[in-house]
């Protein structure tokens, strides 16, 4: 019997950020062979964009501490993608406070298409300045304001006003804490989309899976008409992980595209599970339910995990 | 900052089936201490119903092969619940084809409140007969037609007509294969609810987590106004597992009720993970995407899992 997913009537583009978001888990160390295999699978699966890492400065973060995909020098990207075809757009993420704009080549010297600026609410001014500079260099740019579940409605309204006046092409709703319920997600997304529609900008979403809602929230966002959706192969990512790219491809593109991704997941991600842990856990559920930074989960590993966490929450000891 | 889940405006009752559904994993073997601790946690969390096991016949299934919660003799229930208070309704599940109605005491001799009949589409006649007999014994009764994602719309319409004429109080939408997307789930649930509203019956839902959608589907069903929702502690259950009771309680009842459940999950379910495996996996994702019985996942464990599965699916070797 044929599967009853809805017909493909959604325009959302998929951005796979396995290397970038998963790089938080692996300190941005990945074999070039894996990156090439991922690129090839994504390409065969009809994924629109691959995010190949961070464009952080090796003069701010230590190259001894992080692998090459934290810095993504142009030669690395070109060497890796040689003979890989040309089907997918390339994006990088720029961490506000950890990048140096003078180290970034202009678009016409780069294989990169999209630069995404990640920042917290209090870094808006720097983010807008950096996005402006990246636009001038010729890149498509995106603004990714993290931890949206912790920002008041008034602050979000003010931020969206500033985004409207910026040079950025895309504005992302980022659920960094994995704490957005479907209804709260939709409420925020509608706010973002209304503000961006009025100035001709696109909107994207990035979810985490602490509440087991990453895929469900992606589906809702797609149905709402969002332009870009983030995902990672096998949900690879920090803590509870992300929406799995293979699920999103199935939903948005159809079964005929999903096989290369499942094979890549089998070949590369299953062995990765022996080295790294990701996915749901009780501590990561607790942090999302409390709407606090998932890093709090690391303080929550004992035998009395749940009780301790609630005690700390009640006594204000959790941020 | 306070969490932004929607206010409690949903009437859905929660039925925790950890012992019953998890019994498929543990061959219905659980320590009475665990069952009592679960009962107590559910009671403190405001859960409405606990399903304590199957009411199958020891003359049909072997008591050597299954633990006591597969048969739930009345003395076991009474002994276990002694001094446990009286806050929660008790349900049992009757497997059509594995029960003997003459072995079931009348309601006034039993602590059980609700009897739920589980059956496949082709067993409807037997299910209606059994439900009728259970109603005559004085129980609230429910009809749980399994594997709804594989039943054609015409068959579902015919089944709902028969359910309308039956003695049952509640009719469940069962997603046994974990294969229902949110939109398909809502389409079916509306069909079920429309048919049942016209004859004054209640509706319930039971989801599995193969597509990481169990909780999301529960939220949608609650918002749609469903009367009963199934869940299990820590999502314990066969294969990909169920919607976690603690998530549902948070969503439907609020944070102040969830702590006893998280403590019970910490104390009892975390150790259980050393003995049993449950939760998402690539093979269980494959079966749901293909809308086939999750038991097919057991044929899918090799290094070429995904490729093999697609080959078998394409060649018709998967049922």
Interface residues (C-beta under 8 A of the other chain):
Chain A: X1 X2 X3 X4 X5 X6 X149 X150 X152 X179 X180 X181 X182 X183 X184 X209 X211 X212 X213 X214 X215 X216 X217 X219 X220 X223 X234 X244 X246 X247 X250 X251 X255 X258 X259 X262 X263 X265 X266 X267 X270 X279 X280 X282 X285 X286 X289 X290 X291 X303 X304 X305 X306 X307 X309 X310
Chain B: X1 X2 X3 X4 X5 X6 X149 X150 X152 X179 X180 X181 X182 X183 X184 X209 X211 X212 X213 X214 X215 X216 X217 X219 X220 X223 X234 X244 X246 X247 X250 X251 X255 X258 X259 X262 X263 X265 X266 X267 X270 X279 X280 X282 X285 X286 X289 X290 X291 X303 X304 X305 X306 X307 X309 X310
